[in-house]
Amino acid sequence: MDEEVYAYSPTVEPIIMVARPALLILLCSIKHVVMRKAEWQKSYVPAIYPKATVTLESAHFEGKAKLKVTSQCGLDCHKRAPLPTYENLREYLSYETLYLNGSRTLTDVDIHGFIAAGFGHEQKHGNSVRTKRQIFGLDSRFSILSKNLLFNYPFSTSVKISTGCTGTLVSAKHVLTAAHCVHDGKNYVKNAQKMKVGFFKTKQVEKGRVINQINPLLPEKPRFHWIRVKRTYIPKGWIKGSANDVGMDYDYAILELKRAHKKRFMKIGVAPPREKLPGGRIHFSGFDNDRPGDLVYRFCLVKDETYDLLYQHCDAQPGASGSGVYVRMWNRQIRKWERKVVGIFSGHQWVDKNGMKQDYNVAVRITPLKYAQICFWIKGNYIDCRDG
């Protein structure tokens, strides 16, 4: 029998076991891909900065971490819709901040240097409700069970949110997740005031393997240690627009931890157009509810896109919401392959397209404006947020 070896492709994220004869073919194809590798392109990023902050009444914690957004207009209709005005964008990108003691503030923002060119008319999306995540045909998800993978980059950047979602480490103290994991459009979810972020930990390790105390022959399910969330940022576009088309585009939030996690994190980046994605694929890992305790990885082709959303058939289940959608591309400046989070997995949606209903799983794209906002939440200034 041919010896099995591990091979890695720059355009396909998982590690795959292949036989040695097949490896030669794979290496040849990799060489061909590298010659035409996708590169990170510098994006022009506008500046978003706070204009005025007012104190709001204390938050109500009565919502559920469930996506409930409806639309009365299909994809074709939205392509013909007028572009949002400058004032619209200022309102959508204003943001609410939730503090540990339950107090909250609303910050109005100003936008400097925004260029509408390329904003596109494919802004919006389909109709109906995005509820449960979807499995399309044969389940193509991978449970990450090896400690060597689970505790190493990029899988180690995925964290569990105590409200039942997934997040991604994007700085030493910040986690990117979906807004609906924190706020249902009317109220903060029930556990948002005491929200925590869970990191994998091992209780006992022997020769690189997690030991199950009950049956040593079986690997033990990794456990979590938790860090409290100090501050939460949510765009006003989600809070005010969750009852109509606008909210879908702003289903993202940043959680600031009480203390640094000391793990490697993933940078955020502006989402490239679909035709510039390496292999046309995206990747993300999350804590799907149907596989308790497992970190579940998947990758798939992007089927369609608008300016704000990516439509795909990546298999997913509840619990994966908030996962950071990332791609791996060549960074010419540092001459290395680099992964960046370019979107946030949101959920399942039925879309009216060409007069027919089609179902997709949907991710929110990080556009230049969203990059500027998220980066400001992380960095605290806009000077360090000009290169997407």
C-alpha positions in Angstrom: 0.0 0.0 0.0 1.3 3.5 -0.8 2.3 5.5 2.2 -0.1 8.3 3.0 1.3 11.8 3.5 -0.1 15.2 4.2 -0.3 17.9 1.5 -1.4 21.5 1.7 -2.9 23.6 -1.1 -2.8 27.4 -0.9 -6.4 27.7 -2.3 -8.0 25.0 -0.2 -7.7 25.3 3.5 -8.1 21.8 5.0 -5.3 19.4 5.4 -6.0 16.4 3.2 -4.6 12.9 3.3 -3.5 11.8 -0.2 -1.7 8.8 -1.6 1.9 9.4 -2.9 1.1 9.1 -6.7 -1.7 11.6 -6.3 0.6 13.9 -4.4 2.8 14.4 -7.5 -0.3 15.6 -9.5 -1.3 17.8 -6.6 2.1 19.4 -6.3 2.1 20.2 -10.0 -1.3 21.9 -9.7 -0.1 23.8 -6.6 2.8 25.1 -8.6 0.5 26.3 -11.3 -1.8 28.0 -8.8 1.1 29.7 -7.1 2.1 31.3 -10.4 -1.3 32.9 -10.6 -1.9 33.4 -6.9 -4.5 35.8 -5.7 -3.0 38.8 -3.9 -4.3 41.2 -1.3 -4.9 44.5 -3.0 -4.7 47.7 -1.0 -8.2 49.2 -0.6 -9.0 52.9 -0.2 -10.6 53.1 3.3 -12.5 56.2 4.4 -12.2 57.6 7.9 -15.1 57.1 10.4 -14.8 59.0 13.6 -17.1 59.9 16.5 -19.0 63.2 16.3 -21.1 63.2 19.4 -22.0 60.7 22.2 -25.1 60.7 24.3 -26.1 58.5 27.2 -29.2 56.3 26.8 -31.3 54.6 29.4 -30.1 51.3 30.8 -30.4 48.3 28.4 -33.2 45.8 28.6 -32.1 42.2 28.4 -35.1 40.3 27.0 -34.2 39.3 23.5 -33.1 35.9 22.1 -29.9 35.3 20.1 -31.9 34.5 16.9 -31.9 36.2 13.6 -35.3 37.7 12.7 -35.0 40.0 9.7 -37.7 40.2 7.0 -37.6 41.9 3.5 -40.5 42.9 1.3 -38.4 43.1 -1.8 -36.4 40.5 -3.8 -32.8 40.6 -5.1 -33.8 41.9 -8.5 -35.8 44.7 -6.9 -32.9 45.8 -4.7 -30.6 46.0 -7.6 -32.8 48.7 -9.0 -33.0 50.5 -5.6 -31.3 54.0 -5.2 -28.0 54.1 -3.4 -28.1 55.1 0.3 -27.4 58.8 0.8 -24.5 60.1 2.8 -26.8 60.9 5.6 -28.2 57.3 5.5 -24.7 55.9 5.8 -23.9 58.2 8.8 -27.0 56.9 10.5 -26.4 53.2 9.8 -22.7 53.5 10.9 -23.5 55.3 14.1 -23.2 52.8 16.9 -24.4 51.8 20.3 -22.0 50.8 23.1 -23.1 48.4 25.9 -21.1 48.5 29.1 -20.6 45.8 31.8 -22.9 47.6 34.2 -25.8 47.6 31.7 -25.5 51.3 30.8 -25.2 52.2 27.1 -24.4 55.2 24.9 -25.2 56.2 21.3 -22.4 57.7 19.2 -23.0 59.6 16.0 -20.2 59.4 13.5 -18.8 61.5 10.6 -17.5 60.0 7.4 -14.5 61.5 5.6 -13.2 60.5 2.2 -16.0 58.1 1.2 -16.0 57.5 -2.5 -19.4 56.2 -3.9 -17.8 55.0 -7.1 -17.9 51.2 -7.1 -20.6 51.2 -4.5 -22.7 49.3 -7.0 -26.4 48.8 -7.3 -26.3 45.2 -6.1 -26.8 46.4 -2.5 -29.4 44.3 -1.0 -30.7 40.8 -0.8 -33.6 38.5 -0.8 -36.8 38.2 1.1 -38.3 36.1 3.9 -36.6 35.2 7.2 -33.1 34.0 7.9 -33.6 31.6 10.7 -31.8 28.3 11.0 -28.6 27.6 9.3 -28.7 25.1 6.5 -27.1 21.9 5.3 -27.1 21.6 1.5 -27.1 18.0 0.3 -24.1 15.9 1.6 -22.8 17.5 4.8 -19.3 18.7 4.0 -18.3 20.0 7.4 -15.1 18.8 9.3 -14.9 18.5 13.1 -11.5 19.6 14.2 -10.5 16.9 16.7 -6.7 16.9 16.6 -5.1 19.0 19.4 -2.3 20.0 17.0 -4.9 21.7 14.8 -7.3 22.8 17.5 -4.8 24.8 19.5 -3.0 26.3 16.6 -3.7 29.1 14.1 -6.1 29.6 12.3 -8.5 27.3 14.2 -7.4 28.8 17.6 -8.9 32.1 16.6 -12.4 30.7 16.8 -14.0 31.3 20.2 -17.4 30.4 21.8 -19.8 33.2 22.8 -21.9 32.5 25.9 -25.1 33.6 24.1 -24.8 30.5 21.9 -22.8 31.8 18.9 -19.2 31.9 17.6 -16.7 34.7 17.4 -13.2 35.3 16.0 -10.2 36.9 17.7 -9.3 40.0 15.8 -7.0 41.7 18.4 -5.5 41.0 21.7 -8.7 42.1 23.4 -11.4 42.1 20.7 -13.8 39.5 19.3 -15.8 39.9 16.1 -19.2 38.2 16.0 -22.8 38.7 14.6 -25.0 41.5 16.0 -28.0 39.2 16.4 -25.9 37.2 18.9 -26.1 40.2 21.2 -29.2 42.2 20.2 -32.4 41.0 18.6 -33.2 44.4 17.0 -35.4 45.6 19.9 -33.5 44.4 23.1 -30.2 42.9 24.1 -30.4 39.2 24.5 -31.0 37.8 27.9 -27.4 36.9 28.8 -25.7 39.9 27.1 -25.0 41.7 30.3 -23.0 38.8 31.7 -21.6 37.8 28.3 -18.4 35.7 28.2 -16.1 34.4 25.6 -14.9 30.8 25.8 -11.4 29.6 24.9 -10.5 25.9 24.5 -8.4 24.4 27.4 -7.1 20.9 28.1 -7.4 19.2 31.5 -4.7 16.6 30.9 -2.3 16.2 28.0 -0.1 13.2 27.3 2.2 13.1 24.3 0.2 15.7 22.5 -3.1 14.0 23.1 -6.0 15.0 25.3 -6.8 12.2 27.7 -10.3 11.1 28.5 -10.5 10.2 32.2 -13.4 7.7 31.6 -12.0 6.0 28.6 -8.3 6.7 27.9 -8.6 5.2 24.4 -11.0 8.1 23.4 -10.0 11.7 23.1 -11.6 14.0 25.7 -13.8 16.8 24.5 -11.9 20.1 25.1 -13.3 22.3 27.8 -13.5 26.1 27.9 -12.1 28.8 30.1 -14.0 32.1 30.0 -13.2 35.8 29.9 -15.9 38.4 30.6 -16.9 41.0 28.0 -16.2 44.5 29.1 -17.8 46.5 26.3 -19.9 45.7 23.2 -20.3 47.7 20.0 -23.2 47.4 17.6 -23.9 49.5 14.5 -27.2 51.5 14.5 -27.9 50.0 11.1 -28.6 46.7 12.8 -30.6 48.1 15.7 -32.8 50.5 13.7 -32.9 48.4 10.5 -33.6 44.9 11.8 -37.3 45.2 10.8 -36.5 45.9 7.1 -33.8 45.4 4.4 -31.1 47.6 6.0 -30.5 45.5 9.1 -29.3 42.5 7.2 -26.2 44.4 6.0 -25.1 45.3 9.5 -25.3 42.0 11.4 -21.9 42.4 13.0 -20.6 43.4 16.5 -17.3 43.8 18.4 -16.8 42.5 21.9 -14.1 44.0 24.0 -12.7 41.6 26.7 -11.9 42.6 30.3 -8.4 41.2 29.8 -6.1 40.2 27.0 -6.3 36.6 25.8 -2.6 36.2 24.8 -3.4 34.2 21.7 -2.6 34.8 18.0 -5.5 36.7 16.3 -6.6 37.2 12.7 -6.5 40.6 11.0 -9.6 42.0 9.4 -9.6 43.0 5.8 -11.8 44.4 3.1 -13.6 41.6 1.2 -12.4 41.2 -2.3 -14.9 40.8 -5.2 -16.0 37.2 -5.8 -13.9 36.9 -8.9 -10.8 37.8 -7.0 -11.3 35.2 -4.1 -8.7 32.4 -4.3 -10.5 29.6 -6.0 -13.7 31.5 -5.4 -13.8 30.0 -1.9 -14.4 31.2 1.6 -13.6 29.4 4.9 -14.9 29.6 8.5 -15.1 27.6 11.7 -17.8 27.6 14.3 -19.5 25.8 17.2 -22.4 24.2 15.4 -25.1 23.1 17.9 -25.5 19.6 16.4 -21.9 18.8 17.2 -21.6 19.8 20.9 -18.1 20.7 22.0 -16.6 20.4 18.5 -15.1 23.1 16.5 -16.5 22.6 13.0 -14.7 23.8 9.9 -16.0 24.2 6.4 -15.2 25.9 3.0 -17.2 26.4 -0.1 -17.6 28.5 -3.3 -19.3 31.8 -3.2 -22.4 31.5 -5.4 -23.5 35.2 -5.6 -22.8 38.5 -4.0 -24.1 42.0 -3.4 -22.1 45.0 -2.1 -22.9 43.9 1.5 -23.5 40.2 1.4 -21.9 36.9 0.2 -24.3 34.1 -0.8 -22.9 30.6 -0.5 -23.8 27.0 0.3 -21.3 26.4 3.1 -23.0 23.8 5.4 -23.8 25.2 8.8 -26.1 24.8 11.8 -27.2 27.1 14.6 -24.3 28.1 16.8 -22.1 28.9 13.8 -23.5 32.4 13.6 -20.9 35.1 14.2 -18.0 32.9 12.7 -15.4 35.0 11.0 -15.3 34.3 7.2 -11.8 34.4 6.0 -9.6 33.9 2.9 -5.9 33.2 2.4 -4.1 35.3 -0.1 -0.6 36.4 -1.0 0.7 39.6 0.8 3.3 41.0 -1.6 4.5 43.5 1.0 5.6 40.9 3.5 6.0 38.2 0.9 3.9 35.7 2.8 0.5 34.0 2.6 -1.9 35.8 5.0 -5.4 35.0 6.2 -7.8 37.9 6.9 -11.4 37.9 8.2 -13.4 39.5 5.3 -16.9 38.7 6.6 -19.2 37.5 9.4 -21.4 34.4 8.9 -25.0 35.4 9.6 -27.4 32.7 8.7 -29.8 31.1 6.2 -31.9 33.2 3.8 -34.4 32.6 1.0 -33.7 34.9 -1.9 -36.0 36.0 -4.8 -33.8 35.8 -7.8 -35.0 36.0 -11.4 -38.5 35.4 -10.2 -37.6 32.2 -8.3 -36.9 31.5 -4.6 -33.5 30.1 -3.9 -32.0 29.4 -0.5 -28.5 30.3 0.6 -26.3 30.7 3.7 -25.3 34.3 4.0 -22.3 36.2 5.3 -22.0 39.9 5.8 -19.1 41.4 3.8 -16.5 43.7 5.4 -16.7 46.7 3.0 -14.4 49.7 3.2 -16.9 51.6 5.4 -17.4 48.6 7.7 -13.6 48.0 7.9 -13.2 51.7 8.9 -15.8 51.3 11.7 -14.7 47.9 13.0 -11.0 49.0 13.0 -11.9 52.2 14.9 -13.7 50.2 17.5 -10.5 48.1 17.9 -7.8 50.7 17.5 -9.6 53.7 19.0 -8.4 56.0 16.2 -8.8 56.2 12.4 -5.2 57.0 11.6 -4.3 53.2 11.9 -7.3 52.2 9.9 -6.5 53.5 6.4 -5.1 50.3 4.9 -7.7 47.6 4.3 
